[in-house]
């Protein structure tokens, strides 16, 4: 029969590994999102001279808003998928730690 203390120790190590990986991936995603934001801002800034009248300026604003919204949605979806995946890993770690081995019967 597996030792409960060993199982708890193994579970703790797995949870720390999952948390570390998840946080590292989330920080990386945020860095990528910031880079996208900077690139979109630079692109918008470079197009400003083209906006010679209010209609062109409003169109430029609309395009920028749509691009920003799309980027935010993609970032949120990616983060949600990462958290969901991590949560599944946590569940599997708990099941492994507290499910009796079939050989114990």
VENURKA-V618836 format. One record per residue. N is the residue number from 1. PHI is phi in degrees with one decimal (none if undefined). D_LAST is the distance of its C-alpha to the last C-alpha in Angstrom with 2 decimals. Layout:
n,phi,d_last
N,PHI,D_LAST
N,PHI,D_LAST
This chain:
n,phi,d_last
1,none,8.71
2,-68.8,11.58
3,-77.2,14.70
4,-60.7,15.97
5,-68.5,19.48
6,-63.0,18.96
7,-62.6,17.51
8,-65.5,20.55
9,-64.7,22.90
10,-62.1,21.76
11,-61.0,22.12
12,-58.7,25.56
13,-65.1,26.67
14,-64.2,25.68
15,-63.9,27.52
16,-64.8,30.55
17,-62.8,30.62
18,-62.6,30.45
19,-62.6,33.15
20,-61.6,35.34
21,-63.1,35.18
22,-63.1,35.88
23,-65.3,38.79
24,-61.5,40.22
25,-65.9,40.16
26,-64.1,41.71
27,-63.4,44.47
28,-61.8,45.15
29,-61.4,45.46
30,-64.7,47.84
31,-61.8,49.92
32,-64.0,50.22
33,-64.4,51.21
34,-64.5,53.87
35,-61.8,55.18
36,-61.2,55.46
37,-61.6,57.29
38,-63.3,59.71
39,-64.6,60.38
40,-64.9,61.00
41,-65.0,63.33
42,-63.3,65.22
43,-63.2,65.57
44,-62.3,66.85
45,-61.6,69.27
46,-69.9,70.62
47,-89.1,71.31
48,-55.8,73.16
49,-60.1,76.57
50,-73.2,76.21
51,-82.7,76.13
52,-90.0,79.87
53,-138.8,79.90
54,-58.3,77.75
55,-66.2,76.23
56,-65.6,75.02
57,-65.0,73.64
58,-64.9,71.77
59,-64.2,70.38
60,-62.6,69.22
61,-62.8,67.55
62,-62.6,65.82
63,-59.6,64.52
64,-64.5,63.28
65,-62.7,61.59
66,-64.8,59.83
67,-63.3,58.67
68,-64.9,57.42
69,-61.5,55.59
70,-61.6,53.94
71,-63.1,52.88
72,-64.1,51.43
73,-61.9,49.48
74,-63.2,48.07
75,-63.1,47.13
76,-65.1,45.39
77,-64.3,43.49
78,-62.9,42.35
79,-65.1,41.28
80,-63.5,39.40
81,-64.5,37.53
82,-63.5,36.66
83,-64.7,35.41
84,-60.7,33.40
85,-62.4,31.80
86,-64.7,31.09
87,-63.2,29.60
88,-64.7,27.19
89,-63.5,26.25
90,-62.4,25.70
91,-59.5,23.43
92,-63.8,21.35
93,-63.6,21.23
94,-65.1,20.05
95,-62.3,17.32
96,-62.5,16.16
97,-73.6,16.41
98,-114.9,14.66
99,-92.4,12.02
100,-63.2,8.48
101,-67.0,7.65
102,-67.3,5.95
103,-76.1,5.52
104,-76.3,3.82
105,-72.7,0.00
